[in-house]
Amino acid sequence: MPSTINTNRVGTPMRPEILLLKIHMKITMDVINSDSVSVIISAPVSLFLLFYNNMPEKSQ
C-alpha cells in the first residue's frame, strides 16, 4: 500500500475514491473469508457509490 493513500492523518476529509477503495478491499476480504451476508449488503452499496461519484451533473 503506497503511503499516499493515507490522507486522513493530516485531518483532511477522505476522498470518495479512497473510501470506495476501502469498501472494495473489505468486500474482497469478505469474499476470501466467504462472509456472504456482508458481501450481499456491501456490494450494492459500493456500486451505488461508484455510480453516484461518477454522475456528471454532480458539482465537484
N, CA, C, O and CB atoms as a CASP TS submission, in Angstrom:
PFRMAT TS
TARGET T0000
AUTHOR 0000-0000-0000
METHOD Language model
MODEL 1
PARENT N/A
ATOM      1  N   MET     1       0.843  -1.198   0.000  1.00  0.00           N
ATOM      2  CA  MET     1       0.000   0.000   0.000  1.00  0.00           C
ATOM      3  C   MET     1       0.881   1.253   0.000  1.00  0.00           C
ATOM      4  O   MET     1       1.676   1.435   0.923  1.00  0.00           O
ATOM      5  CB  MET     1      -0.955   0.003   1.230  1.00  0.00           C
ATOM      6  N   PRO     2       0.762   2.113  -1.004  1.00  0.00           N
ATOM      7  CA  PRO     2       1.544   3.355  -1.012  1.00  0.00           C
ATOM      8  C   PRO     2       1.091   4.301   0.094  1.00  0.00           C
ATOM      9  O   PRO     2      -0.072   4.282   0.495  1.00  0.00           O
ATOM     10  CB  PRO     2       1.429   4.051  -2.373  1.00  0.00           C
ATOM     11  N   SER     3       1.993   5.109   0.574  1.00  0.00           N
ATOM     12  CA  SER     3       1.686   5.988   1.701  1.00  0.00           C
ATOM     13  C   SER     3       0.792   7.150   1.300  1.00  0.00           C
ATOM     14  O   SER     3       0.248   7.834   2.167  1.00  0.00           O
ATOM     15  CB  SER     3       2.962   6.516   2.308  1.00  0.00           C
ATOM     16  N   THR     4       0.632   7.388  -0.002  1.00  0.00           N
ATOM     17  CA  THR     4      -0.198   8.498  -0.463  1.00  0.00           C
ATOM     18  C   THR     4      -1.674   8.251  -0.186  1.00  0.00           C
ATOM     19  O   THR     4      -2.468   9.192  -0.177  1.00  0.00           O
ATOM     20  CB  THR     4       0.016   8.731  -1.949  1.00  0.00           C
ATOM     21  N   ILE     5      -2.055   6.976   0.045  1.00  0.00           N
ATOM     22  CA  ILE     5      -3.450   6.647   0.314  1.00  0.00           C
ATOM     23  C   ILE     5      -3.851   7.182   1.692  1.00  0.00           C
ATOM     24  O   ILE     5      -5.014   7.519   1.912  1.00  0.00           O
ATOM     25  CB  ILE     5      -3.678   5.114   0.234  1.00  0.00           C
ATOM     26  N   ASN     6      -2.897   7.260   2.612  1.00  0.00           N
ATOM     27  CA  ASN     6      -3.203   7.692   3.974  1.00  0.00           C
ATOM     28  C   ASN     6      -3.316   9.209   4.052  1.00  0.00           C
ATOM     29  O   ASN     6      -2.427   9.877   4.579  1.00  0.00           O
ATOM     30  CB  ASN     6      -2.131   7.193   4.946  1.00  0.00           C
ATOM     31  N   THR     7      -4.421   9.755   3.520  1.00  0.00           N
ATOM     32  CA  THR     7      -4.625  11.200   3.526  1.00  0.00           C
ATOM     33  C   THR     7      -5.306  11.657   4.804  1.00  0.00           C
ATOM     34  O   THR     7      -5.420  12.858   5.047  1.00  0.00           O
ATOM     35  CB  THR     7      -5.448  11.624   2.319  1.00  0.00           C
ATOM     36  N   ASN     8      -5.760  10.715   5.626  1.00  0.00           N
ATOM     37  CA  ASN     8      -6.565  11.075   6.787  1.00  0.00           C
ATOM     38  C   ASN     8      -5.746  11.536   7.996  1.00  0.00           C
ATOM     39  O   ASN     8      -6.294  12.188   8.884  1.00  0.00           O
ATOM     40  CB  ASN     8      -7.408   9.909   7.182  1.00  0.00           C
ATOM     41  N   ARG     9      -4.476  11.221   8.052  1.00  0.00           N
ATOM     42  CA  ARG     9      -3.721  11.532   9.256  1.00  0.00           C
ATOM     43  C   ARG     9      -3.440  13.018   9.416  1.00  0.00           C
ATOM     44  O   ARG     9      -3.106  13.473  10.510  1.00  0.00           O
ATOM     45  CB  ARG     9      -2.432  10.778   9.251  1.00  0.00           C
ATOM     46  N   VAL    10      -3.574  13.785   8.321  1.00  0.00           N
ATOM     47  CA  VAL    10      -3.372  15.227   8.411  1.00  0.00           C
ATOM     48  C   VAL    10      -4.670  15.908   8.853  1.00  0.00           C
ATOM     49  O   VAL    10      -4.655  17.069   9.263  1.00  0.00           O
ATOM     50  CB  VAL    10      -2.891  15.797   7.052  1.00  0.00           C
ATOM     51  N   GLY    11      -5.775  15.198   8.771  1.00  0.00           N
ATOM     52  CA  GLY    11      -7.051  15.745   9.177  1.00  0.00           C
ATOM     53  C   GLY    11      -7.909  16.179   8.007  1.00  0.00           C
ATOM     54  O   GLY    11      -9.002  16.712   8.200  1.00  0.00           O
ATOM     55  N   THR    12      -7.423  15.953   6.789  1.00  0.00           N
ATOM     56  CA  THR    12      -8.216  16.300   5.614  1.00  0.00           C
ATOM     57  C   THR    12      -9.287  15.237   5.398  1.00  0.00           C
ATOM     58  O   THR    12      -9.056  14.065   5.694  1.00  0.00           O
ATOM     59  CB  THR    12      -7.316  16.438   4.356  1.00  0.00           C
ATOM     60  N   PRO    13     -10.456  15.625   4.886  1.00  0.00           N
ATOM     61  CA  PRO    13     -11.523  14.651   4.637  1.00  0.00           C
ATOM     62  C   PRO    13     -11.116  13.645   3.570  1.00  0.00           C
ATOM     63  O   PRO    13     -10.382  13.967   2.635  1.00  0.00           O
ATOM     64  CB  PRO    13     -12.809  15.364   4.215  1.00  0.00           C
ATOM     65  N   MET    14     -11.606  12.422   3.730  1.00  0.00           N
ATOM     66  CA  MET    14     -11.226  11.345   2.813  1.00  0.00           C
ATOM     67  C   MET    14     -11.943  11.512   1.475  1.00  0.00           C
ATOM     68  O   MET    14     -13.146  11.770   1.433  1.00  0.00           O
ATOM     69  CB  MET    14     -11.551   9.963   3.428  1.00  0.00           C
ATOM     70  N   ARG    15     -11.203  11.364   0.403  1.00  0.00           N
ATOM     71  CA  ARG    15     -11.800  11.465  -0.926  1.00  0.00           C
ATOM     72  C   ARG    15     -12.692  10.253  -1.189  1.00  0.00           C
ATOM     73  O   ARG    15     -12.435   9.169  -0.666  1.00  0.00           O
ATOM     74  CB  ARG    15     -10.703  11.578  -2.013  1.00  0.00           C
ATOM     75  N   PRO    16     -13.747  10.432  -2.003  1.00  0.00           N
ATOM     76  CA  PRO    16     -14.686   9.329  -2.284  1.00  0.00           C
ATOM     77  C   PRO    16     -13.998   8.107  -2.897  1.00  0.00           C
ATOM     78  O   PRO    16     -14.370   6.971  -2.605  1.00  0.00           O
ATOM     79  CB  PRO    16     -15.785   9.812  -3.224  1.00  0.00           C
ATOM     80  N   GLU    17     -12.988   8.346  -3.752  1.00  0.00           N
ATOM     81  CA  GLU    17     -12.307   7.209  -4.393  1.00  0.00           C
ATOM     82  C   GLU    17     -11.575   6.373  -3.342  1.00  0.00           C
ATOM     83  O   GLU    17     -11.534   5.146  -3.437  1.00  0.00           O
ATOM     84  CB  GLU    17     -11.307   7.706  -5.478  1.00  0.00           C
ATOM     85  N   ILE    18     -11.000   7.038  -2.342  1.00  0.00           N
ATOM     86  CA  ILE    18     -10.288   6.318  -1.282  1.00  0.00           C
ATOM     87  C   ILE    18     -11.280   5.502  -0.451  1.00  0.00           C
ATOM     88  O   ILE    18     -11.031   4.346  -0.110  1.00  0.00           O
ATOM     89  CB  ILE    18      -9.503   7.306  -0.375  1.00  0.00           C
ATOM     90  N   LEU    19     -12.414   6.140  -0.134  1.00  0.00           N
ATOM     91  CA  LEU    19     -13.450   5.447   0.621  1.00  0.00           C
ATOM     92  C   LEU    19     -13.962   4.245  -0.157  1.00  0.00           C
ATOM     93  O   LEU    19     -14.163   3.169   0.405  1.00  0.00           O
ATOM     94  CB  LEU    19     -14.605   6.398   0.952  1.00  0.00           C
ATOM     95  N   LEU    20     -14.170   4.438  -1.453  1.00  0.00           N
ATOM     96  CA  LEU    20     -14.637   3.361  -2.318  1.00  0.00           C
ATOM     97  C   LEU    20     -13.620   2.220  -2.365  1.00  0.00           C
ATOM     98  O   LEU    20     -13.982   1.043  -2.362  1.00  0.00           O
ATOM     99  CB  LEU    20     -14.905   3.892  -3.732  1.00  0.00           C
ATOM    100  N   LEU    21     -12.340   2.596  -2.408  1.00  0.00           N
ATOM    101  CA  LEU    21     -11.281   1.591  -2.416  1.00  0.00           C
ATOM    102  C   LEU    21     -11.296   0.773  -1.126  1.00  0.00           C
ATOM    103  O   LEU    21     -11.146  -0.448  -1.154  1.00  0.00           O
ATOM    104  CB  LEU    21      -9.912   2.258  -2.606  1.00  0.00           C
ATOM    105  N   LYS    22     -11.477   1.454   0.002  1.00  0.00           N
ATOM    106  CA  LYS    22     -11.534   0.761   1.288  1.00  0.00           C
ATOM    107  C   LYS    22     -12.715  -0.190   1.348  1.00  0.00           C
ATOM    108  O   LYS    22     -12.597  -1.306   1.854  1.00  0.00           O
ATOM    109  CB  LYS    22     -11.617   1.765   2.430  1.00  0.00           C
ATOM    110  N   ILE    23     -13.877   0.261   0.821  1.00  0.00           N
ATOM    111  CA  ILE    23     -15.060  -0.595   0.795  1.00  0.00           C
ATOM    112  C   ILE    23     -14.817  -1.803  -0.101  1.00  0.00           C
ATOM    113  O   ILE    23     -15.186  -2.929   0.235  1.00  0.00           O
ATOM    114  CB  ILE    23     -16.293   0.193   0.311  1.00  0.00           C
ATOM    115  N   HIS    24     -14.184  -1.547  -1.257  1.00  0.00           N
ATOM    116  CA  HIS    24     -13.890  -2.633  -2.187  1.00  0.00           C
ATOM    117  C   HIS    24     -12.935  -3.648  -1.561  1.00  0.00           C
ATOM    118  O   HIS    24     -13.106  -4.854  -1.735  1.00  0.00           O
ATOM    119  CB  HIS    24     -13.292  -2.076  -3.483  1.00  0.00           C
ATOM    120  N   MET    25     -11.929  -3.157  -0.833  1.00  0.00           N
ATOM    121  CA  MET    25     -10.983  -4.052  -0.165  1.00  0.00           C
ATOM    122  C   MET    25     -11.709  -4.887   0.891  1.00  0.00           C
ATOM    123  O   MET    25     -11.412  -6.071   1.053  1.00  0.00           O
ATOM    124  CB  MET    25      -9.827  -3.244   0.483  1.00  0.00           C
ATOM    125  N   LYS    26     -12.656  -4.282   1.610  1.00  0.00           N
ATOM    126  CA  LYS    26     -13.408  -5.024   2.611  1.00  0.00           C
ATOM    127  C   LYS    26     -14.249  -6.111   1.963  1.00  0.00           C
ATOM    128  O   LYS    26     -14.323  -7.231   2.468  1.00  0.00           O
ATOM    129  CB  LYS    26     -14.295  -4.083   3.418  1.00  0.00           C
ATOM    130  N   ILE    27     -14.891  -5.775   0.827  1.00  0.00           N
ATOM    131  CA  ILE    27     -15.686  -6.778   0.111  1.00  0.00           C
ATOM    132  C   ILE    27     -14.796  -7.930  -0.359  1.00  0.00           C
ATOM    133  O   ILE    27     -15.173  -9.098  -0.263  1.00  0.00           O
ATOM    134  CB  ILE    27     -16.413  -6.135  -1.096  1.00  0.00           C
ATOM    135  N   THR    28     -13.619  -7.586  -0.864  1.00  0.00           N
ATOM    136  CA  THR    28     -12.676  -8.610  -1.321  1.00  0.00           C
ATOM    137  C   THR    28     -12.283  -9.530  -0.172  1.00  0.00           C
ATOM    138  O   THR    28     -12.246 -10.751  -0.330  1.00  0.00           O
ATOM    139  CB  THR    28     -11.423  -7.957  -1.932  1.00  0.00           C
ATOM    140  N   MET    29     -11.987  -8.935   0.996  1.00  0.00           N
ATOM    141  CA  MET    29     -11.640  -9.745   2.163  1.00  0.00           C
ATOM    142  C   MET    29     -12.817 -10.615   2.602  1.00  0.00           C
ATOM    143  O   MET    29     -12.625 -11.764   3.001  1.00  0.00           O
ATOM    144  CB  MET    29     -11.190  -8.844   3.319  1.00  0.00           C
ATOM    145  N   ASP    30     -14.035 -10.072   2.531  1.00  0.00           N
ATOM    146  CA  ASP    30     -15.216 -10.842   2.911  1.00  0.00           C
ATOM    147  C   ASP    30     -15.444 -12.011   1.956  1.00  0.00           C
ATOM    148  O   ASP    30     -15.877 -13.085   2.373  1.00  0.00           O
ATOM    149  CB  ASP    30     -16.450  -9.940   2.941  1.00  0.00           C
ATOM    150  N   VAL    31     -15.148 -11.796   0.663  1.00  0.00           N
ATOM    151  CA  VAL    31     -15.270 -12.873  -0.314  1.00  0.00           C
ATOM    152  C   VAL    31     -14.260 -13.975   0.003  1.00  0.00           C
ATOM    153  O   VAL    31     -14.580 -15.162  -0.055  1.00  0.00           O
ATOM    154  CB  VAL    31     -15.059 -12.336  -1.753  1.00  0.00           C
ATOM    155  N   ILE    32     -13.026 -13.561   0.341  1.00  0.00           N
ATOM    156  CA  ILE    32     -11.985 -14.531   0.691  1.00  0.00           C
ATOM    157  C   ILE    32     -12.395 -15.313   1.945  1.00  0.00           C
ATOM    158  O   ILE    32     -12.188 -16.524   2.031  1.00  0.00           O
ATOM    159  CB  ILE    32     -10.623 -13.814   0.918  1.00  0.00           C
ATOM    160  N   ASN    33     -12.978 -14.602   2.911  1.00  0.00           N
ATOM    161  CA  ASN    33     -13.413 -15.247   4.150  1.00  0.00           C
ATOM    162  C   ASN    33     -14.808 -15.862   4.029  1.00  0.00           C
ATOM    163  O   ASN    33     -15.351 -16.383   5.003  1.00  0.00           O
ATOM    164  CB  ASN    33     -13.396 -14.242   5.286  1.00  0.00           C
ATOM    165  N   SER    34     -15.377 -15.797   2.835  1.00  0.00           N
ATOM    166  CA  SER    34     -16.706 -16.316   2.491  1.00  0.00           C
ATOM    167  C   SER    34     -17.788 -15.829   3.453  1.00  0.00           C
ATOM    168  O   SER    34     -18.635 -16.599   3.904  1.00  0.00           O
ATOM    169  CB  SER    34     -16.683 -17.837   2.481  1.00  0.00           C
ATOM    170  N   ASP    35     -17.738 -14.528   3.755  1.00  0.00           N
ATOM    171  CA  ASP    35     -18.786 -13.912   4.569  1.00  0.00           C
ATOM    172  C   ASP    35     -19.849 -13.376   3.618  1.00  0.00           C
ATOM    173  O   ASP    35     -19.864 -12.190   3.289  1.00  0.00           O
ATOM    174  CB  ASP    35     -18.210 -12.767   5.491  1.00  0.00           C
ATOM    175  N   SER    36     -20.740 -14.266   3.180  1.00  0.00           N
ATOM    176  CA  SER    36     -21.641 -13.931   2.076  1.00  0.00           C
ATOM    177  C   SER    36     -22.660 -12.860   2.440  1.00  0.00           C
ATOM    178  O   SER    36     -23.051 -12.066   1.585  1.00  0.00           O
ATOM    179  CB  SER    36     -22.363 -15.167   1.616  1.00  0.00           C
ATOM    180  N   VAL    37     -23.096 -12.825   3.700  1.00  0.00           N
ATOM    181  CA  VAL    37     -24.094 -11.832   4.112  1.00  0.00           C
ATOM    182  C   VAL    37     -23.519 -10.423   3.961  1.00  0.00           C
ATOM    183  O   VAL    37     -24.192  -9.523   3.458  1.00  0.00           O
ATOM    184  CB  VAL    37     -24.545 -12.080   5.578  1.00  0.00           C
ATOM    185  N   SER    38     -22.294 -10.241   4.392  1.00  0.00           N
ATOM    186  CA  SER    38     -21.650  -8.938   4.290  1.00  0.00           C
ATOM    187  C   SER    38     -21.448  -8.531   2.842  1.00  0.00           C
ATOM    188  O   SER    38     -21.571  -7.354   2.503  1.00  0.00           O
ATOM    189  CB  SER    38     -20.320  -8.948   5.015  1.00  0.00           C
ATOM    190  N   VAL    39     -21.134  -9.506   1.978  1.00  0.00           N
ATOM    191  CA  VAL    39     -20.953  -9.225   0.550  1.00  0.00           C
ATOM    192  C   VAL    39     -22.267  -8.777  -0.076  1.00  0.00           C
ATOM    193  O   VAL    39     -22.302  -7.822  -0.852  1.00  0.00           O
ATOM    194  CB  VAL    39     -20.410 -10.466  -0.184  1.00  0.00           C
ATOM    195  N   ILE    40     -23.342  -9.474   0.265  1.00  0.00           N
ATOM    196  CA  ILE    40     -24.659  -9.135  -0.287  1.00  0.00           C
ATOM    197  C   ILE    40     -25.066  -7.724   0.121  1.00  0.00           C
ATOM    198  O   ILE    40     -25.695  -7.008  -0.658  1.00  0.00           O
ATOM    199  CB  ILE    40     -25.722 -10.150   0.181  1.00  0.00           C
ATOM    200  N   ILE    41     -24.707  -7.320   1.345  1.00  0.00           N
ATOM    201  CA  ILE    41     -25.052  -5.983   1.822  1.00  0.00           C
ATOM    202  C   ILE    41     -24.149  -4.922   1.209  1.00  0.00           C
ATOM    203  O   ILE    41     -24.640  -3.880   0.775  1.00  0.00           O
ATOM    204  CB  ILE    41     -24.964  -5.925   3.342  1.00  0.00           C
ATOM    205  N   SER    42     -22.849  -5.159   1.163  1.00  0.00           N
ATOM    206  CA  SER    42     -21.924  -4.094   0.788  1.00  0.00           C
ATOM    207  C   SER    42     -21.691  -3.957  -0.711  1.00  0.00           C
ATOM    208  O   SER    42     -21.312  -2.876  -1.162  1.00  0.00           O
ATOM    209  CB  SER    42     -20.624  -4.320   1.456  1.00  0.00           C
ATOM    210  N   ALA    43     -21.899  -5.000  -1.496  1.00  0.00           N
ATOM    211  CA  ALA    43     -21.693  -4.877  -2.938  1.00  0.00           C
ATOM    212  C   ALA    43     -22.627  -3.857  -3.603  1.00  0.00           C
ATOM    213  O   ALA    43     -22.144  -3.028  -4.375  1.00  0.00           O
ATOM    214  CB  ALA    43     -21.880  -6.223  -3.586  1.00  0.00           C
ATOM    215  N   PRO    44     -23.949  -3.880  -3.340  1.00  0.00           N
ATOM    216  CA  PRO    44     -24.819  -2.846  -3.931  1.00  0.00           C
ATOM    217  C   PRO    44     -24.455  -1.446  -3.461  1.00  0.00           C
ATOM    218  O   PRO    44     -24.553  -0.488  -4.228  1.00  0.00           O
ATOM    219  CB  PRO    44     -26.274  -3.128  -3.591  1.00  0.00           C
ATOM    220  N   VAL    45     -24.035  -1.321  -2.203  1.00  0.00           N
ATOM    221  CA  VAL    45     -23.652  -0.017  -1.660  1.00  0.00           C
ATOM    222  C   VAL    45     -22.458   0.545  -2.413  1.00  0.00           C
ATOM    223  O   VAL    45     -22.451   1.718  -2.786  1.00  0.00           O
ATOM    224  CB  VAL    45     -23.329  -0.126  -0.162  1.00  0.00           C
ATOM    225  N   SER    46     -21.448  -0.288  -2.639  1.00  0.00           N
ATOM    226  CA  SER    46     -20.251   0.184  -3.336  1.00  0.00           C
ATOM    227  C   SER    46     -20.560   0.508  -4.800  1.00  0.00           C
ATOM    228  O   SER    46     -20.013   1.459  -5.358  1.00  0.00           O
ATOM    229  CB  SER    46     -19.133  -0.871  -3.252  1.00  0.00           C
ATOM    230  N   LEU    47     -21.439  -0.288  -5.418  1.00  0.00           N
ATOM    231  CA  LEU    47     -21.843   0.003  -6.795  1.00  0.00           C
ATOM    232  C   LEU    47     -22.591   1.331  -6.869  1.00  0.00           C
ATOM    233  O   LEU    47     -22.383   2.121  -7.790  1.00  0.00           O
ATOM    234  CB  LEU    47     -22.721  -1.133  -7.351  1.00  0.00           C
ATOM    235  N   PHE    48     -23.472   1.568  -5.881  1.00  0.00           N
ATOM    236  CA  PHE    48     -24.198   2.835  -5.846  1.00  0.00           C
ATOM    237  C   PHE    48     -23.241   4.002  -5.692  1.00  0.00           C
ATOM    238  O   PHE    48     -23.375   5.014  -6.379  1.00  0.00           O
ATOM    239  CB  PHE    48     -25.217   2.839  -4.709  1.00  0.00           C
ATOM    240  N   LEU    49     -22.261   3.863  -4.781  1.00  0.00           N
ATOM    241  CA  LEU    49     -21.276   4.925  -4.570  1.00  0.00           C
ATOM    242  C   LEU    49     -20.467   5.174  -5.834  1.00  0.00           C
ATOM    243  O   LEU    49     -20.164   6.316  -6.179  1.00  0.00           O
ATOM    244  CB  LEU    49     -20.340   4.569  -3.410  1.00  0.00           C
ATOM    245  N   LEU    50     -20.123   4.087  -6.520  1.00  0.00           N
ATOM    246  CA  LEU    50     -19.340   4.216  -7.747  1.00  0.00           C
ATOM    247  C   LEU    50     -20.098   5.033  -8.787  1.00  0.00           C
ATOM    248  O   LEU    50     -19.540   5.949  -9.391  1.00  0.00           O
ATOM    249  CB  LEU    50     -18.990   2.830  -8.311  1.00  0.00           C
ATOM    250  N   PHE    51     -21.370   4.701  -8.994  1.00  0.00           N
ATOM    251  CA  PHE    51     -22.162   5.427  -9.980  1.00  0.00           C
ATOM    252  C   PHE    51     -22.460   6.843  -9.516  1.00  0.00           C
ATOM    253  O   PHE    51     -22.453   7.780 -10.314  1.00  0.00           O
ATOM    254  CB  PHE    51     -23.461   4.688 -10.263  1.00  0.00           C
ATOM    255  N   TYR    52     -22.721   6.997  -8.222  1.00  0.00           N
ATOM    256  CA  TYR    52     -23.062   8.320  -7.671  1.00  0.00           C
ATOM    257  C   TYR    52     -21.889   9.289  -7.823  1.00  0.00           C
ATOM    258  O   TYR    52     -22.085  10.462  -8.141  1.00  0.00           O
ATOM    259  CB  TYR    52     -23.461   8.202  -6.180  1.00  0.00           C
ATOM    260  N   ASN    53     -20.681   8.799  -7.597  1.00  0.00           N
ATOM    261  CA  ASN    53     -19.489   9.656  -7.692  1.00  0.00           C
ATOM    262  C   ASN    53     -19.126   9.983  -9.131  1.00  0.00           C
ATOM    263  O   ASN    53     -18.391  10.939  -9.377  1.00  0.00           O
ATOM    264  CB  ASN    53     -18.307   8.986  -7.015  1.00  0.00           C
ATOM    265  N   ASN    54     -19.630   9.206 -10.089  1.00  0.00           N
ATOM    266  CA  ASN    54     -19.311   9.437 -11.494  1.00  0.00           C
ATOM    267  C   ASN    54     -20.418  10.170 -12.247  1.00  0.00           C
ATOM    268  O   ASN    54     -20.345  10.329 -13.466  1.00  0.00           O
ATOM    269  CB  ASN    54     -19.029   8.124 -12.170  1.00  0.00           C
ATOM    270  N   MET    55     -21.437  10.612 -11.525  1.00  0.00           N
ATOM    271  CA  MET    55     -22.513  11.342 -12.170  1.00  0.00           C
ATOM    272  C   MET    55     -22.026  12.716 -12.616  1.00  0.00           C
ATOM    273  O   MET    55     -21.483  13.466 -11.806  1.00  0.00           O
ATOM    274  CB  MET    55     -23.714  11.476 -11.228  1.00  0.00           C
ATOM    275  N   PRO    56     -22.213  13.063 -13.906  1.00  0.00           N
ATOM    276  CA  PRO    56     -21.642  14.303 -14.456  1.00  0.00           C
ATOM    277  C   PRO    56     -22.254  15.574 -13.873  1.00  0.00           C
ATOM    278  O   PRO    56     -21.570  16.592 -13.771  1.00  0.00           O
ATOM    279  CB  PRO    56     -21.816  14.319 -15.948  1.00  0.00           C
ATOM    280  N   GLU    57     -23.536  15.531 -13.487  1.00  0.00           N
ATOM    281  CA  GLU    57     -24.176  16.757 -13.014  1.00  0.00           C
ATOM    282  C   GLU    57     -23.800  17.094 -11.567  1.00  0.00           C
ATOM    283  O   GLU    57     -24.145  18.163 -11.063  1.00  0.00           O
ATOM    284  CB  GLU    57     -25.684  16.627 -13.133  1.00  0.00           C
ATOM    285  N   LYS    58     -23.089  16.173 -10.904  1.00  0.00           N
ATOM    286  CA  LYS    58     -22.679  16.426  -9.526  1.00  0.00           C
ATOM    287  C   LYS    58     -21.556  17.470  -9.500  1.00  0.00           C
ATOM    288  O   LYS    58     -20.561  17.334 -10.212  1.00  0.00           O
ATOM    289  CB  LYS    58     -22.218  15.109  -8.841  1.00  0.00           C
ATOM    290  N   SER    59     -21.717  18.488  -8.694  1.00  0.00           N
ATOM    291  CA  SER    59     -20.703  19.553  -8.626  1.00  0.00           C
ATOM    292  C   SER    59     -19.498  19.065  -7.839  1.00  0.00           C
ATOM    293  O   SER    59     -19.635  18.513  -6.747  1.00  0.00           O
ATOM    294  CB  SER    59     -21.287  20.839  -7.977  1.00  0.00           C
ATOM    295  N   GLN    60     -18.336  19.271  -8.397  1.00  0.00           N
ATOM    296  CA  GLN    60     -17.111  18.827  -7.743  1.00  0.00           C
ATOM    297  C   GLN    60     -16.630  19.860  -6.740  1.00  0.00           C
ATOM    298  O   GLN    60     -15.606  19.657  -6.088  1.00  0.00           O
ATOM    299  CB  GLN    60     -16.021  18.547  -8.774  1.00  0.00           C
TER
END
